[in-house]
Amino acid sequence: MMKVAVTVAVLALGLAGCARDDEAANDMTANEFSTENVVEDDMNAAASAADNALGNAEEAIENVQEAADNAAEAVENAQ
């Protein structure tokens, strides 16, 4: 009878320990997903900013080309 009680107590403690580990694992998983989501949001924001910067640079280049064309035309008209 004493062996059965000790065995049951050991099994109960083992199961209780597993439940706590599962809870900790779930917390770690939730934290990892949260961190991954933050990183993904940051990457998306950086990609969007880079895309906007590239678009602005392309527009600036077009404006410089147009200004050069206008200057060349002004030189021709002045002659």
N, CA, C and O atoms as CSV, one atom per row, in Angstrom:
chain,resi,resn,atom,element,x,y,z
A,1,MET,N,N,0.815,-1.185,0.000
A,1,MET,CA,C,0.000,0.000,0.000
A,1,MET,C,C,0.865,1.258,0.000
A,1,MET,O,O,0.557,2.240,-0.675
A,2,MET,N,N,1.953,1.209,0.771
A,2,MET,CA,C,2.861,2.354,0.842
A,2,MET,C,C,3.534,2.577,-0.508
A,2,MET,O,O,3.726,3.721,-0.920
A,3,LYS,N,N,3.903,1.471,-1.220
A,3,LYS,CA,C,4.541,1.600,-2.529
A,3,LYS,C,C,3.595,2.258,-3.525
A,3,LYS,O,O,4.024,3.084,-4.330
A,4,VAL,N,N,2.320,1.903,-3.481
A,4,VAL,CA,C,1.330,2.468,-4.396
A,4,VAL,C,C,1.194,3.969,-4.139
A,4,VAL,O,O,1.155,4.756,-5.084
A,5,ALA,N,N,1.124,4.363,-2.893
A,5,ALA,CA,C,0.980,5.785,-2.545
A,5,ALA,C,C,2.205,6.576,-3.013
A,5,ALA,O,O,2.072,7.672,-3.557
A,6,VAL,N,N,3.381,6.021,-2.801
A,6,VAL,CA,C,4.606,6.702,-3.232
A,6,VAL,C,C,4.648,6.795,-4.746
A,6,VAL,O,O,5.017,7.833,-5.294
A,7,THR,N,N,4.270,5.707,-5.435
A,7,THR,CA,C,4.266,5.697,-6.897
A,7,THR,C,C,3.305,6.742,-7.444
A,7,THR,O,O,3.639,7.478,-8.372
A,8,VAL,N,N,2.115,6.802,-6.867
A,8,VAL,CA,C,1.115,7.784,-7.304
A,8,VAL,C,C,1.629,9.199,-7.059
A,8,VAL,O,O,1.466,10.075,-7.909
A,9,ALA,N,N,2.245,9.425,-5.910
A,9,ALA,CA,C,2.776,10.747,-5.603
A,9,ALA,C,C,3.868,11.143,-6.588
A,9,ALA,O,O,3.900,12.287,-7.041
A,10,VAL,N,N,4.761,10.220,-6.926
A,10,VAL,CA,C,5.841,10.503,-7.873
A,10,VAL,C,C,5.272,10.797,-9.261
A,10,VAL,O,O,5.718,11.725,-9.936
A,11,LEU,N,N,4.285,10.004,-9.682
A,11,LEU,CA,C,3.668,10.239,-10.987
A,11,LEU,C,C,2.959,11.600,-11.027
A,11,LEU,O,O,3.045,12.321,-12.021
A,12,ALA,N,N,2.270,11.936,-9.957
A,12,ALA,CA,C,1.572,13.229,-9.893
A,12,ALA,C,C,2.558,14.383,-9.977
A,12,ALA,O,O,2.322,15.359,-10.689
A,13,LEU,N,N,3.656,14.269,-9.252
A,13,LEU,CA,C,4.672,15.321,-9.314
A,13,LEU,C,C,5.287,15.409,-10.711
A,13,LEU,O,O,5.554,16.502,-11.211
A,14,GLY,N,N,5.506,14.255,-11.335
A,14,GLY,CA,C,6.053,14.247,-12.695
A,14,GLY,C,C,5.114,14.918,-13.679
A,14,GLY,O,O,5.557,15.697,-14.523
A,15,LEU,N,N,3.813,14.625,-13.582
A,15,LEU,CA,C,2.836,15.256,-14.472
A,15,LEU,C,C,2.733,16.754,-14.215
A,15,LEU,O,O,2.614,17.544,-15.152
A,16,ALA,N,N,2.778,17.137,-12.958
A,16,ALA,CA,C,2.731,18.563,-12.630
A,16,ALA,C,C,3.944,19.283,-13.210
A,16,ALA,O,O,3.828,20.403,-13.706
A,17,GLY,N,N,5.086,18.647,-13.147
A,17,GLY,CA,C,6.296,19.231,-13.733
A,17,GLY,C,C,6.185,19.380,-15.236
A,17,GLY,O,O,6.642,20.376,-15.797
A,18,CYS,N,N,5.585,18.406,-15.891
A,18,CYS,CA,C,5.402,18.476,-17.338
A,18,CYS,C,C,4.460,19.607,-17.707
A,18,CYS,O,O,4.698,20.317,-18.685
A,19,ALA,N,N,3.399,19.784,-16.942
A,19,ALA,CA,C,2.440,20.847,-17.226
A,19,ALA,C,C,3.123,22.204,-17.148
A,19,ALA,O,O,2.873,23.063,-17.994
A,20,ARG,N,N,3.963,22.414,-16.175
A,20,ARG,CA,C,4.671,23.685,-16.063
A,20,ARG,C,C,5.621,23.884,-17.240
A,20,ARG,O,O,5.743,24.995,-17.756
A,21,ASP,N,N,6.287,22.827,-17.663
A,21,ASP,CA,C,7.198,22.933,-18.802
A,21,ASP,C,C,6.432,23.275,-20.070
A,21,ASP,O,O,6.898,24.077,-20.879
A,22,ASP,N,N,5.254,22.670,-20.249
A,22,ASP,CA,C,4.444,22.976,-21.418
A,22,ASP,C,C,4.026,24.443,-21.404
A,22,ASP,O,O,4.038,25.114,-22.436
A,23,GLU,N,N,3.663,24.923,-20.243
A,23,GLU,CA,C,3.255,26.323,-20.126
A,23,GLU,C,C,4.424,27.246,-20.456
A,23,GLU,O,O,4.257,28.241,-21.161
A,24,ALA,N,N,5.587,26.919,-19.952
A,24,ALA,CA,C,6.778,27.722,-20.253
A,24,ALA,C,C,7.107,27.656,-21.742
A,24,ALA,O,O,7.484,28.659,-22.347
A,25,ALA,N,N,6.961,26.466,-22.326
A,25,ALA,CA,C,7.226,26.316,-23.758
A,25,ALA,C,C,6.234,27.139,-24.570
A,25,ALA,O,O,6.609,27.764,-25.562
A,26,ASN,N,N,4.976,27.142,-24.155
A,26,ASN,CA,C,3.970,27.948,-24.853
A,26,ASN,C,C,4.297,29.430,-24.746
A,26,ASN,O,O,4.143,30.174,-25.715
A,27,ASP,N,N,4.750,29.867,-23.563
A,27,ASP,CA,C,5.134,31.265,-23.396
A,27,ASP,C,C,6.305,31.607,-24.305
A,27,ASP,O,O,6.320,32.665,-24.933
A,28,MET,N,N,7.297,30.703,-24.376
A,28,MET,CA,C,8.454,30.950,-25.234
A,28,MET,C,C,8.026,31.014,-26.688
A,28,MET,O,O,8.504,31.862,-27.440
A,29,THR,N,N,7.121,30.117,-27.094
A,29,THR,CA,C,6.650,30.112,-28.479
A,29,THR,C,C,5.919,31.409,-28.789
A,29,THR,O,O,6.125,32.003,-29.847
A,30,ALA,N,N,5.071,31.847,-27.877
A,30,ALA,CA,C,4.344,33.102,-28.084
A,30,ALA,C,C,5.315,34.268,-28.199
A,30,ALA,O,O,5.130,35.152,-29.036
A,31,ASN,N,N,6.348,34.277,-27.364
A,31,ASN,CA,C,7.341,35.353,-27.429
A,31,ASN,C,C,8.109,35.315,-28.743
A,31,ASN,O,O,8.408,36.358,-29.324
A,32,GLU,N,N,8.430,34.106,-29.212
A,32,GLU,CA,C,9.149,33.990,-30.479
A,32,GLU,C,C,8.300,34.500,-31.630
A,32,GLU,O,O,8.803,35.202,-32.507
A,33,PHE,N,N,6.996,34.150,-31.639
A,33,PHE,CA,C,6.115,34.640,-32.699
A,33,PHE,C,C,5.981,36.155,-32.622
A,33,PHE,O,O,5.966,36.835,-33.647
A,34,SER,N,N,5.883,36.678,-31.411
A,34,SER,CA,C,5.784,38.125,-31.242
A,34,SER,C,C,7.031,38.805,-31.777
A,34,SER,O,O,6.939,39.812,-32.479
A,35,THR,N,N,8.188,38.264,-31.452
A,35,THR,CA,C,9.448,38.833,-31.932
A,35,THR,C,C,9.536,38.729,-33.448
A,35,THR,O,O,9.970,39.671,-34.111
A,36,GLU,N,N,9.128,37.588,-34.001
A,36,GLU,CA,C,9.156,37.421,-35.457
A,36,GLU,C,C,8.232,38.422,-36.133
A,36,GLU,O,O,8.570,38.969,-37.183
A,37,ASN,N,N,7.064,38.665,-35.538
A,37,ASN,CA,C,6.134,39.630,-36.123
A,37,ASN,C,C,6.719,41.036,-36.096
A,37,ASN,O,O,6.570,41.783,-37.063
A,38,VAL,N,N,7.376,41.402,-35.013
A,38,VAL,CA,C,8.002,42.721,-34.915
A,38,VAL,C,C,9.103,42.855,-35.961
A,38,VAL,O,O,9.209,43.881,-36.632
A,39,VAL,N,N,9.917,41.817,-36.094
A,39,VAL,CA,C,10.999,41.849,-37.081
A,39,VAL,C,C,10.423,41.954,-38.485
A,39,VAL,O,O,10.922,42.717,-39.313
A,40,GLU,N,N,9.376,41.190,-38.751
A,40,GLU,CA,C,8.757,41.237,-40.081
A,40,GLU,C,C,8.186,42.622,-40.361
A,40,GLU,O,O,8.333,43.141,-41.468
A,41,ASP,N,N,7.535,43.227,-39.365
A,41,ASP,CA,C,7.002,44.582,-39.539
A,41,ASP,C,C,8.126,45.572,-39.810
A,41,ASP,O,O,7.996,46.445,-40.669
A,42,ASP,N,N,9.234,45.436,-39.075
A,42,ASP,CA,C,10.378,46.320,-39.286
A,42,ASP,C,C,10.959,46.142,-40.682
A,42,ASP,O,O,11.322,47.117,-41.340
A,43,MET,N,N,11.046,44.897,-41.130
A,43,MET,CA,C,11.581,44.628,-42.469
A,43,MET,C,C,10.669,45.213,-43.538
A,43,MET,O,O,11.145,45.779,-44.522
A,44,ASN,N,N,9.362,45.079,-43.351
A,44,ASN,CA,C,8.422,45.640,-44.315
A,44,ASN,C,C,8.530,47.164,-44.357
A,44,ASN,O,O,8.491,47.766,-45.430
A,45,ALA,N,N,8.667,47.781,-43.181
A,45,ALA,CA,C,8.808,49.235,-43.130
A,45,ALA,C,C,10.099,49.672,-43.812
A,45,ALA,O,O,10.111,50.666,-44.537
A,46,ALA,N,N,11.178,48.940,-43.585
A,46,ALA,CA,C,12.458,49.275,-44.214
A,46,ALA,C,C,12.379,49.107,-45.727
A,46,ALA,O,O,12.905,49.933,-46.473
A,47,ALA,N,N,11.730,48.048,-46.181
A,47,ALA,CA,C,11.587,47.823,-47.619
A,47,ALA,C,C,10.746,48.927,-48.255
A,47,ALA,O,O,11.049,49.391,-49.354
A,48,SER,N,N,9.700,49.341,-47.567
A,48,SER,CA,C,8.855,50.421,-48.071
A,48,SER,C,C,9.631,51.735,-48.137
A,48,SER,O,O,9.524,52.481,-49.111
A,49,ALA,N,N,10.411,52.008,-47.094
A,49,ALA,CA,C,11.217,53.229,-47.084
A,49,ALA,C,C,12.252,53.207,-48.207
A,49,ALA,O,O,12.480,54.221,-48.865
A,50,ALA,N,N,12.873,52.057,-48.423
A,50,ALA,CA,C,13.862,51.934,-49.493
A,50,ALA,C,C,13.203,52.118,-50.859
A,50,ALA,O,O,13.771,52.752,-51.749
A,51,ASP,N,N,12.010,51.565,-51.017
A,51,ASP,CA,C,11.282,51.705,-52.279
A,51,ASP,C,C,10.938,53.176,-52.531
A,51,ASP,O,O,11.073,53.672,-53.649
A,52,ASN,N,N,10.492,53.863,-51.479
A,52,ASN,CA,C,10.177,55.289,-51.616
A,52,ASN,C,C,11.424,56.098,-51.949
A,52,ASN,O,O,11.380,57.003,-52.783
A,53,ALA,N,N,12.539,55.769,-51.296
A,53,ALA,CA,C,13.787,56.480,-51.566
A,53,ALA,C,C,14.232,56.259,-53.004
A,53,ALA,O,O,14.702,57.189,-53.660
A,54,LEU,N,N,14.089,55.042,-53.493
A,54,LEU,CA,C,14.459,54.742,-54.876
A,54,LEU,C,C,13.577,55.528,-55.846
A,54,LEU,O,O,14.067,56.088,-56.827
A,55,GLY,N,N,12.289,55.565,-55.566
A,55,GLY,CA,C,11.374,56.339,-56.413
A,55,GLY,C,C,11.731,57.815,-56.422
A,55,GLY,O,O,11.709,58.455,-57.473
A,56,ASN,N,N,12.059,58.362,-55.254
A,56,ASN,CA,C,12.458,59.769,-55.179
A,56,ASN,C,C,13.755,60.024,-55.933
A,56,ASN,O,O,13.901,61.059,-56.583
A,57,ALA,N,N,14.695,59.091,-55.853
A,57,ALA,CA,C,15.966,59.237,-56.563
A,57,ALA,C,C,15.737,59.207,-58.068
A,57,ALA,O,O,16.328,59.998,-58.804
A,58,GLU,N,N,14.887,58.303,-58.525
A,58,GLU,CA,C,14.584,58.222,-59.956
A,58,GLU,C,C,13.949,59.523,-60.445
A,58,GLU,O,O,14.271,60.015,-61.527
A,59,GLU,N,N,13.043,60.073,-59.635
A,59,GLU,CA,C,12.399,61.329,-60.006
A,59,GLU,C,C,13.411,62.473,-60.040
A,59,GLU,O,O,13.353,63.336,-60.916
A,60,ALA,N,N,14.336,62.476,-59.082
A,60,ALA,CA,C,15.366,63.518,-59.062
A,60,ALA,C,C,16.260,63.425,-60.295
A,60,ALA,O,O,16.641,64.446,-60.867
A,61,ILE,N,N,16.591,62.209,-60.700
A,61,ILE,CA,C,17.416,62.021,-61.906
A,61,ILE,C,C,16.679,62.534,-63.137
A,61,ILE,O,O,17.270,63.189,-63.996
A,62,GLU,N,N,15.390,62.232,-63.216
A,62,GLU,CA,C,14.598,62.722,-64.357
A,62,GLU,C,C,14.565,64.240,-64.368
A,62,GLU,O,O,14.652,64.857,-65.429
A,63,ASN,N,N,14.437,64.851,-63.178
A,63,ASN,CA,C,14.415,66.311,-63.101
A,63,ASN,C,C,15.748,66.912,-63.538
A,63,ASN,O,O,15.770,67.941,-64.213
A,64,VAL,N,N,16.848,66.284,-63.161
A,64,VAL,CA,C,18.174,66.764,-63.570
A,64,VAL,C,C,18.328,66.640,-65.082
A,64,VAL,O,O,18.854,67.546,-65.729
A,65,GLN,N,N,17.871,65.524,-65.646
A,65,GLN,CA,C,17.962,65.350,-67.095
A,65,GLN,C,C,17.136,66.410,-67.828
A,65,GLN,O,O,17.562,66.958,-68.844
A,66,GLU,N,N,15.957,66.682,-67.293
A,66,GLU,CA,C,15.106,67.694,-67.911
A,66,GLU,C,C,15.752,69.082,-67.804
A,66,GLU,O,O,15.697,69.869,-68.748
A,67,ALA,N,N,16.358,69.373,-66.661
A,67,ALA,CA,C,17.041,70.658,-66.492
A,67,ALA,C,C,18.216,70.772,-67.457
A,67,ALA,O,O,18.459,71.844,-68.012
A,68,ALA,N,N,18.949,69.676,-67.661
A,68,ALA,CA,C,20.073,69.691,-68.603
A,68,ALA,C,C,19.565,69.924,-70.022
A,68,ALA,O,O,20.164,70.683,-70.783
A,69,ASP,N,N,18.461,69.272,-70.376
A,69,ASP,CA,C,17.879,69.474,-71.701
A,69,ASP,C,C,17.439,70.920,-71.880
A,69,ASP,O,O,17.647,71.507,-72.942
A,70,ASN,N,N,16.838,71.491,-70.857
A,70,ASN,CA,C,16.387,72.886,-70.922
A,70,ASN,C,C,17.575,73.835,-71.053
A,70,ASN,O,O,17.518,74.818,-71.792
A,71,ALA,N,N,18.660,73.529,-70.322
A,71,ALA,CA,C,19.860,74.368,-70.411
A,71,ALA,C,C,20.460,74.296,-71.810
A,71,ALA,O,O,20.872,75.311,-72.370
A,72,ALA,N,N,20.505,73.094,-72.365
A,72,ALA,CA,C,21.054,72.927,-73.715
A,72,ALA,C,C,20.198,73.691,-74.730
A,72,ALA,O,O,20.726,74.326,-75.643
A,73,GLU,N,N,18.900,73.625,-74.568
A,73,GLU,CA,C,17.997,74.335,-75.454
A,73,GLU,C,C,18.184,75.850,-75.303
A,73,GLU,O,O,18.148,76.581,-76.293
A,74,ALA,N,N,18.380,76.314,-74.079
A,74,ALA,CA,C,18.602,77.742,-73.846
A,74,ALA,C,C,19.881,78.199,-74.511
A,74,ALA,O,O,19.933,79.300,-75.061
A,75,VAL,N,N,20.922,77.367,-74.471
A,75,VAL,CA,C,22.188,77.700,-75.132
A,75,VAL,C,C,21.979,77.806,-76.644
A,75,VAL,O,O,22.482,78.728,-77.285
A,76,GLU,N,N,21.235,76.856,-77.203
A,76,GLU,CA,C,20.973,76.899,-78.661
A,76,GLU,C,C,20.200,78.158,-79.027
A,76,GLU,O,O,20.494,78.803,-80.033
A,77,ASN,N,N,19.221,78.504,-78.216
A,77,ASN,CA,C,18.414,79.693,-78.496
A,77,ASN,C,C,19.233,80.975,-78.364
A,77,ASN,O,O,18.980,81.959,-79.058
A,78,ALA,N,N,20.194,80.951,-77.484
A,78,ALA,CA,C,21.027,82.157,-77.289
A,78,ALA,C,C,21.973,82.385,-78.441
A,78,ALA,O,O,22.391,83.519,-78.673
A,79,GLN,N,N,22.323,81.345,-79.169
A,79,GLN,CA,C,23.275,81.496,-80.284
A,79,GLN,C,C,22.559,82.069,-81.425
A,79,GLN,O,O,23.153,82.288,-82.481
